[in-house]
C-alpha cells in the first residue's frame, strides 16, 4: 500500500516510512514530489489538527491516501505560544528572519525572562484522508511534557530541542539519541497512534484506493 505524505522533506518521508513499517510492513510512503503535486499548501488553520487536515486533504488529491502532520511547542505561561507558529515564532514578534531556530529560541527565552513557570508541551497531530472519504478523516495527537530551560543544552535535534528539558531523564531533547527521543517524543507517540488507527481503517475499508 502507498500513501502520500504532504511534504517535500526527504528526512520526514524516511522517518515516517521507518516508523510506520514497524506496524505496516508493506506500506510505502511517497512525497508530494513523487506524485507530481507542485503547488504550495497554505496552512491557514487555527489549530494543529486543522493544519494537519489541510495538508492531508491536499495530498489525497493525488488519488492515494493523504497524510499530513503539524507540530509545535506550547508554553503554559505564554497562553500556548508559540503553538502553530512555532517554526516562525520570531516573525510573529516582529523579526524578519523567519524559520530560524537560533532566533526562535532567543525570542522564547526573552518571552519567559524572569518567569518561574517554565512548563511546556510538544504537540504533534497527524491526519489521514482516504480519497472518497474526505468527511471521515483519521486524526491523532501525540504529546510530550517538559520544561523550558534558561539556556541551551545539547547538540542534537532541531528547533526548540536544546531548551526542552525532560525532568525524569535529566536531559533535553537535544541531548538524547534519535532512538531515545523517538520513544518519548510527541512525534513518536503520534506516529505510533496513527499507525494503529490507519491499520484499523484499512482493515475496515480498503476499497477505492490506489495500491
N, C-alpha and C positions, 0 to 999 in steps of 0.2 A: 504494500500500500504506500502511496505517495501523498505527502501533504506539503503545502506551501507556507513557509514562514514569511511574514510580512517584514522582510529585512533584506538588505544587500550585504550585510556584515557576515563575512565568511566564518569568523570566530563564533558568532552566535549560532549560525547554522550548524557548525560542527559540534558545539556544546549541546544543542538541543538533540541532535542526532544521537550523541553518546548517551545522554540521559534517558531518552525515550526507548532506546534499543534494549535497555535493561528489562523493560516491561513489554515492549512490542518489537520482537527481534526482526520482523520482516518490514519494518517501516523505513521509508526513505524520505528525508527532509530536503525539500527544494527551496531555493531562494526566489525572490521576485525576478531577479535577472535570469534565473534558469527557465522561467516560464514566460519571459518577454514582457513583464509589466514594467513600464518605464516611467510612468507618471509618479510624481511625489504624492505621498499620502499626507493630508493635512490632519494633524491630531488636534482637534479643537474641542475635545470633550472636557468635562469639568471634574472627572474622576479617573483613577487608574483603569477601572473597569470599562468606562466609556471609550477611552483611547485604545485599549486593547481590542474592543469590539470593532471600532472603526478600522483598525488595521486588518483584523481577521476578515471582515466583510470585503475589503479591497482585495485581499489575497484570494478569497473564494471566487472572485470573478474570473479566475483562471480556469474554473471548472473542477479544480481539485478542492479538497478540504483546506480551508484557510485558517491559519493560526496567527494571532497577534499577541504581543505582550507589552505591558507598560510597568515600569517600576520606579521607585524613588525612595527618598528618605523623608520621614515625617518627624518633627520635633515638637514635643508636647508644649514646651514653654513658648513656642513660636506659632501656636494655634495650627499646627500641622504643616507649616512651611518646612522645607521648600516644596514638598509634595510633588505634584505633577510637573512642576517647573524645576525639578532637581538638577537636570542636565544644564540648565541655563539660569540658575539662581542669581548669579551676579548680574545678569542682564535685567532681571526684574527689579534690581536695586539701583539701576541707572548706569551700569557699566556696559561698554560697547563690546567687549571681548567675551562673547558667549561661548558655551561648551568648553570652558577652561577649568579643569579640575582644580588647579592651584588657586585660581581666583575664587571659585565657588567655595572652597574650603576656608579661604581667608574671610570671605563675607559671612559665612556661617559662624565662624569664631567671633567675629565682630558683633554679630547679632546676639550672641549669647554671652558677651563680655560681662563679667561680674554676676552672672545669673547662676545660682546654685542648682537650679533644676535642669539637669542635662539629659533627662530621659528621652530616648528616641526609638524609632522603629523603622526598619526597612520593610518595604511592601513590594510584592510582585504579583500582578494579575495576568493571567493567561486566558485568552478567549479563543474559541474554535467555532467556525461556521461551516456547516455542510451545505454544498450547493443544493438549492431547492428547499432548504430547511432554515432559511435565514432568520426566521422568527423563533427558532428553538436553539439558540447558541449554548455551547458549553462554556462555563466561566468559573475559574477557580482563583483562589487567593492564597499566597504564602507570606508569612511574616517572620521577622526575627527582631527581638527586643535587645536593646543595649543602651549605652550612654555615650554622649559626646565628650571626648577628652578636650583639654585645653591646648594640646599640641599634637602634632602628627607623630605617629609611631608605625614603623614598618615600611617595607619597600615593595610589597606585592599588591595585587589588586588594582583598583582604579577608583575614580570618583571620591566618595567620602570614606572609603575603606580605612585610610590611616587614622581617622578620627573616631570611627565606630568601634567601641570597646565592649567586649563581652565579659562581664564580671565573673561568670562561672569558669571561664577559660583563662582569664587574666591576660588576654591578648586582644588586639584589634583585628578586624578582618584582614588588614594588610600584613599581619604577622602570621597568618595561617597559610598552610599549603592549599593548593586548589582542592585537594581531596577533603581536607578538614573543613574548608569553607563550604563546600558543596553539601556536606552532611547537615549543616545547621542553617545555611543561608535561606533567605526569603525566596530566592530563585530556585534553589534546590528543592525546597519544600513545595513550591508551586508546581514545578515540573513533575514531581512525583504524584501529586494530587491530580494533575492534568492527565498524566499517562493512564491512571486508573479510570478517570472519567471518560477519556477517549476510548479506551478499551471497552468499557461498558456500552457506550453509544454505538460503537462499531458492531458489537455483538447484537444489539437491539435492531439496528437497521444499517446495512452497508450497501444498499442499492443506490443506483444513480450517481455513483462517484467513480471518477477515473481511477483505475487501479495500476 
